[in-house]
Amino acid sequence: MEYAPCVRSGFCCKQKPCPFGEVTSPTNLACKFLGGDTAGNYFCMKYDEIQAGRPDNFADFSPAFNTGCTSTLFNPDRDRVIEIKIKKLKRRKV
């Protein structure tokens, strides 16, 4: 199965943490290990640690790093990142 490419919008990690993450607070379910400060630049601050534990930590399935986006609908951050990328590409062609 193919998915739309991940654009690092942070959408997934803002919804809830993966099995390796932790919620930011009881009222903010976003993962506290979501690094970066703008859509398109988000990253997992535990990525290296998670990758180092493979395959024993079962990280081949979750988190789904670099497998693509399954939340393309109703994802305004993703839409914004794509819009910015399209504008940059158009400027390069001129």
QUIQUINOR-V715799 format. One record per residue. RES is the residue in three letters. PSI is psi in whole degrees, -180 to 180 (none if undefined). BURIAL is # if it has 24 or more other ideal C-beta (glycine too) atoms within 12 Angstrom, else .. Layout:
# QUIQUINOR-V715799
res=RES psi=PSI burial=BURIAL
res=RES psi=PSI burial=BURIAL
This chain:
# QUIQUINOR-V715799
res=MET psi=135 burial=.
res=GLU psi=147 burial=.
res=TYR psi=164 burial=.
res=ALA psi=148 burial=.
res=PRO psi=146 burial=.
res=CYS psi=136 burial=#
res=VAL psi=14 burial=#
res=ARG psi=44 burial=#
res=SER psi=-16 burial=#
res=GLY psi=2 burial=#
res=PHE psi=-50 burial=#
res=CYS psi=-48 burial=#
res=CYS psi=-21 burial=#
res=LYS psi=-23 burial=#
res=GLN psi=-46 burial=.
res=LYS psi=156 burial=.
res=PRO psi=156 burial=#
res=CYS psi=180 burial=#
res=PRO psi=-18 burial=.
res=PHE psi=-10 burial=#
res=GLY psi=-176 burial=#
res=GLU psi=147 burial=.
res=VAL psi=151 burial=.
res=THR psi=-43 burial=.
res=SER psi=171 burial=.
res=PRO psi=-25 burial=.
res=THR psi=-7 burial=.
res=ASN psi=102 burial=.
res=LEU psi=-2 burial=.
res=ALA psi=148 burial=#
res=CYS psi=133 burial=#
res=LYS psi=-7 burial=.
res=PHE psi=14 burial=#
res=LEU psi=112 burial=#
res=GLY psi=168 burial=.
res=GLY psi=168 burial=.
res=ASP psi=-2 burial=.
res=THR psi=150 burial=.
res=ALA psi=135 burial=#
res=GLY psi=-18 burial=.
res=ASN psi=8 burial=.
res=TYR psi=153 burial=#
res=PHE psi=163 burial=#
res=CYS psi=122 burial=#
res=MET psi=-11 burial=.
res=LYS psi=8 burial=#
res=TYR psi=-52 burial=#
res=ASP psi=-42 burial=.
res=GLU psi=-44 burial=.
res=ILE psi=-45 burial=#
res=GLN psi=-36 burial=.
res=ALA psi=-25 burial=.
res=GLY psi=-2 burial=.
res=ARG psi=148 burial=.
res=PRO psi=-3 burial=.
res=ASP psi=-26 burial=.
res=ASN psi=4 burial=.
res=PHE psi=28 burial=.
res=ALA psi=7 burial=#
res=ASP psi=-20 burial=.
res=PHE psi=-34 burial=.
res=SER psi=126 burial=.
res=PRO psi=155 burial=#
res=ALA psi=61 burial=.
res=PHE psi=133 burial=.
res=ASN psi=22 burial=.
res=THR psi=-11 burial=.
res=GLY psi=174 burial=.
res=CYS psi=129 burial=#
res=THR psi=5 burial=.
res=SER psi=60 burial=#
res=THR psi=-21 burial=.
res=LEU psi=143 burial=.
res=PHE psi=42 burial=.
res=ASN psi=81 burial=.
res=PRO psi=-31 burial=.
res=ASP psi=-44 burial=#
res=ARG psi=-46 burial=#
res=ASP psi=-41 burial=.
res=ARG psi=-44 burial=.
res=VAL psi=-45 burial=#
res=ILE psi=-41 burial=#
res=GLU psi=-43 burial=.
res=ILE psi=-43 burial=.
res=LYS psi=-40 burial=.
res=ILE psi=-44 burial=.
res=LYS psi=-41 burial=.
res=LYS psi=-41 burial=.
res=LEU psi=-41 burial=.
res=LYS psi=-38 burial=.
res=ARG psi=-36 burial=.
res=ARG psi=-32 burial=.
res=LYS psi=-17 burial=.
res=VAL psi=none burial=.
